[in-house]
Amino acid sequence: MMLSEFDMDKLRMMLDEDLGDGDVTTESIISENDLGVGNVVVTEPGFIFGCSMVEFLFNEMGVVFDSGVEDGDRVSSDEVVGVVEGSVRDILMGERVALNLLCHLSGVATATKEMIDIVRDVNADVDVAATRKTTPLLRSFEKKAVKAVGGEPHRKNLGDFVLIKDNHLRYVESISKAVEMARAGGSKKIEIEVENCVEALEAVYAGADIVMLDNFSPKEVSKTVGVIEENGLLDEVVIEVSGGIEPSNIGSYAIKGVDLISSSYMTMKAPALDIKLDLI
């Protein structure tokens, strides 16, 4: 995976943050002449993501990283996913940042794939997306982890498309007016967040491209989808469901007529995948 200049700058900042004025432990104990090889080992099953970032980080330290897997691959417990080779000092100084990022992003990928599999077992027509609730400065990496296992990135930033939320609507007279204003501003894709069936129907009639049913129960989703269908409008709009959705309940939202389920679980709550580095 190609890294942008912005991505590379962020990775260098991560190294700078951890290195500080130098690794006083390693520099005290390990000779600058010591060379070593180490295995990057996954200790639990999951999906890997972040190999290109890890390679960049170790390369910045003057260490060679050879990945044995591709981003998005399924990995098994005790599987070696990469090998590092170089100065032991440099390996140890780059280890923590590289593993932190690899563990976190692999956790994002693993949780995303789990949620996708649950949904597809119920309704193969529903996609799973990650919301804009992401770790500051890690959004581009987390969104790529989601996409690598089949998830949808949703909005990457505020400029991607219009998403009218409850706080926007407090300053506009109606949902219809908000959609009209957004369309007049030149927006080609407009999504609006609604809180009940009446608002959902108004949004569809107003011409919203995507209607987000926010914090609806599964029963309320079914009812709202049914009302939109009864009005002959279900094919005219994308129905998104969001709010409090995680692996334990996502299957109940994979309802016929729903096109997309979005969640922040994979980026904000999912556990990291346990990965270690063993020098050999």
C-alpha positions in Angstrom: 0.0 0.0 0.0 1.3 3.4 -1.0 1.8 5.9 1.9 1.1 9.6 1.3 3.6 12.2 2.4 1.2 13.2 5.2 1.0 9.6 6.4 4.8 9.3 6.4 5.1 12.5 8.3 2.7 11.2 11.0 4.7 7.9 11.2 8.0 9.9 11.7 6.3 11.9 14.5 5.3 8.7 16.2 8.9 7.6 16.2 10.1 11.0 17.5 7.5 11.0 20.3 8.8 7.6 21.5 12.5 8.1 21.0 12.6 11.4 22.9 16.3 12.1 23.7 17.2 8.4 23.0 16.6 5.0 24.4 18.7 5.1 27.6 18.0 1.5 28.4 19.0 0.0 25.1 22.0 2.3 24.7 23.3 1.3 28.1 23.0 -2.5 27.6 23.2 -3.2 23.9 26.4 -2.7 21.9 26.1 -0.6 18.7 27.8 -3.5 16.9 25.2 -6.1 17.9 23.1 -7.4 14.9 19.9 -9.4 15.2 16.9 -11.0 13.6 13.4 -11.1 15.1 10.1 -12.6 14.3 6.8 -10.6 14.4 4.4 -13.1 15.8 0.6 -12.9 16.1 -0.6 -14.6 19.3 -4.3 -14.9 18.5 -6.4 -15.3 15.3 -7.6 -12.3 13.4 -7.0 -10.1 10.4 -3.7 -8.3 9.9 -3.4 -4.7 8.8 -0.5 -2.2 8.9 2.4 -4.1 7.3 3.3 -1.2 5.0 3.4 1.2 8.0 5.5 -1.2 10.0 7.9 -1.6 7.1 8.2 2.2 6.8 8.8 2.6 10.6 11.5 0.0 10.7 13.1 1.3 7.5 13.3 4.7 9.1 15.3 3.1 11.9 17.6 1.5 9.4 16.0 -2.0 9.9 14.8 -4.3 7.2 11.3 -5.6 7.6 10.1 -8.5 5.4 6.4 -9.2 5.7 5.1 -12.7 5.1 1.5 -11.6 4.7 -0.6 -9.0 2.9 -2.8 -6.4 4.6 -6.3 -7.8 5.1 -5.1 -11.4 5.3 -6.5 -13.8 7.9 -3.8 -14.8 10.4 -3.6 -17.6 12.9 -2.4 -17.9 16.5 1.5 -18.1 16.7 1.8 -17.2 13.0 5.0 -15.3 12.0 3.8 -12.3 10.0 7.1 -10.6 9.4 10.8 -10.7 10.1 13.1 -7.8 11.1 16.8 -7.7 10.6 19.4 -5.1 11.5 21.1 -3.4 14.4 19.6 -4.7 17.7 19.6 -1.2 19.0 17.6 0.1 16.1 15.2 -2.9 16.2 14.4 -2.3 19.8 14.0 1.5 19.4 11.5 1.0 16.6 9.7 -2.0 18.1 7.1 -0.3 20.3 5.8 2.2 17.8 5.6 -0.4 15.1 3.8 -3.0 17.2 1.4 -0.5 18.8 0.2 0.6 15.3 0.1 -3.0 13.9 -1.8 -4.3 17.0 -4.3 -1.4 16.8 -5.0 -1.5 13.1 -5.2 -5.3 13.1 -7.8 -5.0 15.8 -9.8 -2.5 13.7 -9.6 -4.9 10.7 -10.5 -7.9 12.8 -13.6 -6.2 14.4 -14.7 -5.0 11.0 -14.5 -8.4 9.5 -16.4 -9.9 12.4 -19.2 -7.4 12.0 -19.4 -7.9 8.2 -19.6 -11.7 8.6 -22.4 -11.4 11.2 -24.4 -9.1 8.8 -23.8 -11.2 5.7 -25.1 -14.3 7.5 -28.4 -12.4 7.9 -28.6 -10.2 4.8 -25.9 -10.3 2.0 -27.2 -6.9 0.6 -26.2 -4.8 3.6 -22.8 -3.1 3.8 -20.9 -2.2 7.0 -19.1 1.2 7.3 -16.9 2.9 9.9 -18.1 6.4 11.1 -15.9 9.5 11.4 -15.4 8.7 15.1 -11.7 7.7 14.8 -8.5 8.1 16.7 -7.1 11.6 16.0 -4.4 11.5 13.2 -5.0 7.8 12.6 -8.2 8.2 10.6 -6.6 7.4 7.2 -4.9 4.3 8.6 -8.1 3.1 10.4 -10.3 3.7 7.3 -7.8 1.7 5.2 -7.9 -1.1 7.7 -11.7 -1.2 7.4 -11.6 -1.2 3.6 -9.0 -4.0 3.5 -11.4 -6.5 4.9 -14.4 -5.4 2.9 -15.9 -2.6 5.0 -16.9 0.8 3.7 -14.9 3.9 4.8 -17.9 6.3 4.8 -16.7 9.9 5.1 -13.0 10.4 5.3 -13.4 14.1 6.2 -16.0 16.8 6.4 -15.5 17.7 2.7 -16.5 14.3 1.3 -20.2 15.0 1.2 -23.0 16.7 3.1 -24.2 15.0 6.3 -26.9 17.0 8.1 -27.0 16.1 11.7 -29.3 17.1 14.7 -27.1 20.1 15.6 -27.4 21.5 12.1 -31.1 21.1 12.1 -31.4 23.2 15.3 -30.6 26.2 13.1 -32.9 25.4 10.2 -36.7 25.6 10.0 -37.1 22.0 8.7 -35.5 19.0 7.2 -36.8 19.9 3.8 -35.3 23.3 4.1 -31.9 21.9 5.1 -31.8 19.6 2.1 -32.9 22.4 -0.2 -30.1 24.7 1.1 -27.5 21.9 0.8 -28.6 21.2 -2.8 -28.6 24.9 -3.7 -25.0 25.0 -2.4 -24.0 22.6 -5.1 -23.9 19.4 -3.1 -24.4 16.3 -5.3 -24.7 13.9 -2.4 -26.7 14.7 0.7 -27.2 12.5 3.8 -29.4 13.5 6.7 -29.7 12.1 10.2 -33.3 11.5 11.4 -34.7 10.5 14.8 -38.1 9.0 13.9 -40.2 7.7 11.1 -41.9 11.0 10.3 -38.5 12.8 9.9 -37.3 9.9 7.7 -40.2 10.2 5.3 -39.8 14.0 5.2 -36.1 13.5 4.3 -36.9 11.1 1.5 -39.6 13.4 0.0 -37.1 16.3 0.3 -34.7 14.5 -2.0 -32.0 13.3 0.4 -29.7 10.7 -1.2 -29.1 8.9 2.1 -31.3 8.8 5.2 -29.6 7.8 8.4 -31.9 6.2 11.0 -30.0 7.3 14.1 -30.4 5.3 17.4 -33.5 3.5 16.2 -34.4 0.1 17.6 -34.6 -2.8 15.1 -38.4 -2.7 15.4 -38.4 1.1 14.6 -36.1 0.4 11.6 -38.5 -2.2 10.3 -41.4 0.1 10.7 -39.7 3.1 9.0 -38.4 1.0 6.1 -42.0 -0.3 5.7 -43.5 3.2 5.6 -40.9 4.4 3.0 -41.6 1.3 0.9 -45.4 1.8 1.2 -44.9 5.3 -0.3 -43.0 3.8 -3.2 -39.7 5.5 -2.3 -37.5 2.7 -1.1 -35.6 2.5 -4.4 -35.1 6.3 -4.4 -32.9 6.5 -1.3 -30.1 4.7 0.6 -31.1 3.7 4.1 -28.4 3.8 6.7 -28.7 2.6 10.3 -26.4 3.9 13.0 -26.1 4.5 16.7 -24.9 2.1 19.4 -24.2 -0.7 17.0 -21.6 -3.4 17.8 -21.0 -7.1 17.2 -23.5 -8.1 19.8 -26.5 -6.4 18.1 -25.5 -5.7 14.5 -27.2 -8.8 13.1 -30.6 -7.5 14.3 -30.2 -4.4 12.2 -29.5 -6.3 8.9 -33.1 -5.8 8.0 -34.5 -6.1 4.4 -34.5 -2.6 2.9 -31.5 -1.4 4.9 -28.5 -0.7 2.7 -25.8 0.3 5.1 -25.0 -0.1 8.8 -22.4 2.3 10.2 -20.6 2.0 13.5 -17.7 3.4 15.5 -17.1 0.2 17.4 -14.3 -1.0 15.1 -12.3 2.3 15.5 -13.2 3.3 19.1 -14.0 0.1 21.1 -12.4 -2.9 19.3 -9.6 -4.6 21.2 -6.2 -4.6 19.7 -4.9 -7.8 18.1 -2.1 -9.2 20.3 1.2 -9.2 18.3 4.8 -9.5 19.7 8.4 -9.3 18.5 10.7 -12.2 19.4 14.4 -11.7 18.8 16.1 -15.0 17.8 
